[in-house]
Amino acid sequence: MSENLLFLTGKLAEKSLNKVLEEMQPTEFSYQVAQLGVSVAALLTPQLIMRRLADANGADRIIVPGLCRGDLGLLEEKYGVPVERGPDDLKDLPQFFGRGGREPDLSMFDVKIFAEIVEAPQLTVEGVVARALEFRLQGADVVDLGCLPNTPFPHLVDSIQALKQEGFKVSVDSLNTDDLLLAGRSGADYLLSLTEKTLWIADEVESTPILIPTTPTNPRSLYRAIEGMLKRGKPFIADAILDPIPFGFADSIVRYQRLRKRYPDIDIMMGVGNLTELTDADTTGINAMLFGIITELKINAVLATSVSTHATYAVAEADIARRIMYAAREESRLPRDYSNGLLGLHDKRPFTYTPEEVEELALQIKDPSFRIIISKEGMHVFNRDGIHCDIDPFKLYPHLNVDNDGSHAFYLGVELARAQIAWQLKKRYSQDEELEWGCATPNKDQEGRVSHRDASLKDKREKRVEQDAEVACGPRKIEEDTEPSCGPRKIVKAPDA
């Protein structure tokens, strides 16, 4: 027996939702749609839903709009069935149900991220800890303290101990044997790096060594170091060294493949910084490709850096990349429709509405609030008074009639700037929402997006008082506006489920 789903929506989205669901047929589920009497589906809250929906009407699961905020547990308790958020845009329902109607599980991964603080000797202990906390938020599992050549690191021990007190796993990266011995005796969990000539350090400390060849093009020296550690029966990680483009990058990938084939059961590390830091290209794509290779070769750890400004989010990108590629490998699927975390500049489906669909939606609008939607033709701005489209926001301004309303002029200016950027870069735009930049997207400021409404209300009230004072004698009742003529409270977004 197929699962029966109940989709909740609003007035403006109802027609589009039914159309999308009809076009998806046949599906493995039956469905029903409940329109709850609000214009904007995204404004539904659990409390509002509970007031307007008597029961689940026999549904096995309830799907609320993706932008519906609040505790869905309240709904599950009332209706006795699972309640889940759909996609933010109802046009993404086919992709959503291509995953079985569930958000993909990206909780699993099998690659440790070592995040290197390259400038550690130049920071204070407090600075080292602060940088480590940033890397932890980006997904790092181990914090690596880089020791710079010919640069004293007198606070190495204090830095290790401070990080350990904060619960970090710590590695120390140096070619100086004295640094490595000191780090190992001070509690470092890993040492980067030992060669066949310095394996004796592994006998002196408990730290897990990362093994490298004496030179990148001498894999046999790495094999001898591996054999030496296998005889000792102690844990280790081997690194074949990733060379930058065009200084042997392709050959170094082959070295990793041969290393895995020769030793199918050992732990292997790849240092990705030689590509992310030393290539002038967006690191999202570089990390996606590298982690595809890493996942296929079942490499167990990466050393990531975030030194160059263009590599600011390299660690966060590594975190999402390892999760996407792990899920794709385990499910034997292409790495698509798992996450937008690595889609920084462009979106796969930027224009979810055709110009004709926007025109049809505009005909339903009966109030003065402005809506903004982008299509392949440009930015569409519309309300009950008409619809206008252009790729230049300055050409739209004369149609807005907000010359005497500074707050709303500012608001619409912000929204049209976002819409123009989205149209130019072929990104998804949703009115009142920040543009998405993959894992570099900042946390959304819910207060900032509506603060202009309060400013507009205050301005309108003051103007009304002044106008009434000019035409009336004595006290009279001031009728306050309850909301501005446009803005987030009255803005209708692109229809959603």
Secondary structure in CASP SS format (residue, H / E / C, confidence):
PFRMAT SS
TARGET T0000
AUTHOR 0000-0000-0000
METHOD secondary structure of the structure
MODEL  1
M C 1.00
S C 1.00
E E 1.00
N E 1.00
L E 1.00
L E 1.00
F E 1.00
L E 1.00
T E 1.00
G C 1.00
K H 1.00
L H 1.00
A H 1.00
E H 1.00
K H 1.00
S H 1.00
L H 1.00
N H 1.00
K H 1.00
V H 1.00
L H 1.00
E H 1.00
E H 1.00
M H 1.00
Q C 1.00
P C 1.00
T C 1.00
E C 1.00
F E 1.00
S E 1.00
Y E 1.00
Q E 1.00
V E 1.00
A E 1.00
Q E 1.00
L C 1.00
G C 1.00
V C 1.00
S C 1.00
V C 1.00
A H 1.00
A H 1.00
L H 1.00
L C 1.00
T C 1.00
P H 1.00
Q H 1.00
L H 1.00
I H 1.00
M H 1.00
R H 1.00
R H 1.00
L C 1.00
A C 1.00
D C 1.00
A C 1.00
N C 1.00
G C 1.00
A C 1.00
D C 1.00
R E 1.00
I E 1.00
I E 1.00
V E 1.00
P C 1.00
G C 1.00
L C 1.00
C C 1.00
R C 1.00
G C 1.00
D C 1.00
L C 1.00
G H 1.00
L H 1.00
L H 1.00
E H 1.00
E H 1.00
K H 1.00
Y H 1.00
G C 1.00
V C 1.00
P C 1.00
V E 1.00
E E 1.00
R E 1.00
G C 1.00
P C 1.00
D C 1.00
D C 1.00
L H 1.00
K H 1.00
D H 1.00
L H 1.00
P H 1.00
Q H 1.00
F H 1.00
F H 1.00
G H 1.00
R C 1.00
G C 1.00
G C 1.00
R C 1.00
E C 1.00
P C 1.00
D C 1.00
L C 1.00
S C 1.00
M C 1.00
F C 1.00
D C 1.00
V C 1.00
K E 1.00
I E 1.00
F E 1.00
A E 1.00
E E 1.00
I E 1.00
V C 1.00
E C 1.00
A H 1.00
P H 1.00
Q H 1.00
L C 1.00
T C 1.00
V H 1.00
E H 1.00
G H 1.00
V H 1.00
V H 1.00
A H 1.00
R H 1.00
A H 1.00
L H 1.00
E H 1.00
F H 1.00
R H 1.00
L H 1.00
Q H 1.00
G C 1.00
A C 1.00
D C 1.00
V E 1.00
V E 1.00
D E 1.00
L E 1.00
G E 1.00
C C 1.00
L C 1.00
P C 1.00
N C 1.00
T C 1.00
P C 1.00
F C 1.00
P C 1.00
H C 1.00
L H 1.00
V H 1.00
D H 1.00
S H 1.00
I H 1.00
Q H 1.00
A H 1.00
L H 1.00
K H 1.00
Q H 1.00
E C 1.00
G C 1.00
F C 1.00
K E 1.00
V E 1.00
S E 1.00
V E 1.00
D E 1.00
S C 1.00
L C 1.00
N C 1.00
T H 1.00
D H 1.00
D H 1.00
L H 1.00
L H 1.00
L H 1.00
A H 1.00
G H 1.00
R H 1.00
S C 1.00
G C 1.00
A C 1.00
D C 1.00
Y E 1.00
L E 1.00
L E 1.00
S E 1.00
L E 1.00
T C 1.00
E C 1.00
K C 1.00
T C 1.00
L C 1.00
W H 1.00
I H 1.00
A H 1.00
D H 1.00
E H 1.00
V C 1.00
E C 1.00
S C 1.00
T E 1.00
P E 1.00
I E 1.00
L E 1.00
I C 1.00
P C 1.00
T C 1.00
T C 1.00
P C 1.00
T C 1.00
N C 1.00
P H 1.00
R H 1.00
S H 1.00
L H 1.00
Y H 1.00
R H 1.00
A H 1.00
I H 1.00
E H 1.00
G H 1.00
M H 1.00
L H 1.00
K H 1.00
R H 1.00
G C 1.00
K C 1.00
P C 1.00
F C 1.00
I E 1.00
A E 1.00
D E 1.00
A C 1.00
I C 1.00
L C 1.00
D C 1.00
P C 1.00
I C 1.00
P C 1.00
F C 1.00
G C 1.00
F H 1.00
A H 1.00
D H 1.00
S H 1.00
I H 1.00
V H 1.00
R H 1.00
Y H 1.00
Q H 1.00
R H 1.00
L H 1.00
R H 1.00
K H 1.00
R H 1.00
Y C 1.00
P C 1.00
D C 1.00
I C 1.00
D E 1.00
I E 1.00
M E 1.00
M E 1.00
G E 1.00
V C 1.00
G H 1.00
N H 1.00
L H 1.00
T H 1.00
E C 1.00
L C 1.00
T C 1.00
D C 1.00
A C 1.00
D C 1.00
T H 1.00
T H 1.00
G H 1.00
I H 1.00
N H 1.00
A H 1.00
M H 1.00
L H 1.00
F H 1.00
G H 1.00
I H 1.00
I H 1.00
T H 1.00
E H 1.00
L C 1.00
K C 1.00
I C 1.00
N C 1.00
A E 1.00
V E 1.00
L E 1.00
A E 1.00
T E 1.00
S C 1.00
V C 1.00
S C 1.00
T H 1.00
H H 1.00
A H 1.00
T C 1.00
Y C 1.00
A H 1.00
V H 1.00
A H 1.00
E H 1.00
A H 1.00
D H 1.00
I H 1.00
A H 1.00
R H 1.00
R H 1.00
I H 1.00
M H 1.00
Y H 1.00
A H 1.00
A H 1.00
R H 1.00
E H 1.00
E H 1.00
S C 1.00
R C 1.00
L C 1.00
P C 1.00
R C 1.00
D C 1.00
Y C 1.00
S C 1.00
N C 1.00
G C 1.00
L C 1.00
L C 1.00
G C 1.00
L C 1.00
H C 1.00
D C 1.00
K C 1.00
R C 1.00
P C 1.00
F C 1.00
T C 1.00
Y C 1.00
T C 1.00
P H 1.00
E H 1.00
E H 1.00
V H 1.00
E H 1.00
E H 1.00
L H 1.00
A H 1.00
L C 1.00
Q C 1.00
I C 1.00
K C 1.00
D C 1.00
P C 1.00
S C 1.00
F C 1.00
R E 1.00
I E 1.00
I E 1.00
I E 1.00
S E 1.00
K C 1.00
E C 1.00
G E 1.00
M E 1.00
H E 1.00
V E 1.00
F E 1.00
N E 1.00
R C 1.00
D C 1.00
G E 1.00
I E 1.00
H E 1.00
C E 1.00
D E 1.00
I C 1.00
D C 1.00
P H 1.00
F H 1.00
K H 1.00
L H 1.00
Y H 1.00
P H 1.00
H H 1.00
L C 1.00
N C 1.00
V C 1.00
D C 1.00
N C 1.00
D C 1.00
G H 1.00
S H 1.00
H H 1.00
A H 1.00
F H 1.00
Y H 1.00
L H 1.00
G H 1.00
V H 1.00
E H 1.00
L H 1.00
A H 1.00
R H 1.00
A H 1.00
Q H 1.00
I H 1.00
A H 1.00
W H 1.00
Q H 1.00
L H 1.00
K C 1.00
K C 1.00
R C 1.00
Y C 1.00
S C 1.00
Q C 1.00
D C 1.00
E C 1.00
E C 1.00
L C 1.00
E C 1.00
W C 1.00
G H 1.00
C H 1.00
A H 1.00
T C 1.00
P C 1.00
N C 1.00
K C 1.00
D C 1.00
Q C 1.00
E C 1.00
G C 1.00
R C 1.00
V C 1.00
S H 1.00
H H 1.00
R H 1.00
D H 1.00
A H 1.00
S H 1.00
L H 1.00
K H 1.00
D H 1.00
K H 1.00
R H 1.00
E H 1.00
K H 1.00
R H 1.00
V H 1.00
E H 1.00
Q H 1.00
D H 1.00
A H 1.00
E H 1.00
V H 1.00
A C 1.00
C C 1.00
G C 1.00
P C 1.00
R C 1.00
K C 1.00
I C 1.00
E C 1.00
E C 1.00
D C 1.00
T C 1.00
E C 1.00
P C 1.00
S C 1.00
C C 1.00
G C 1.00
P C 1.00
R C 1.00
K C 1.00
I C 1.00
V C 1.00
K C 1.00
A C 1.00
P C 1.00
D C 1.00
A C 1.00
END
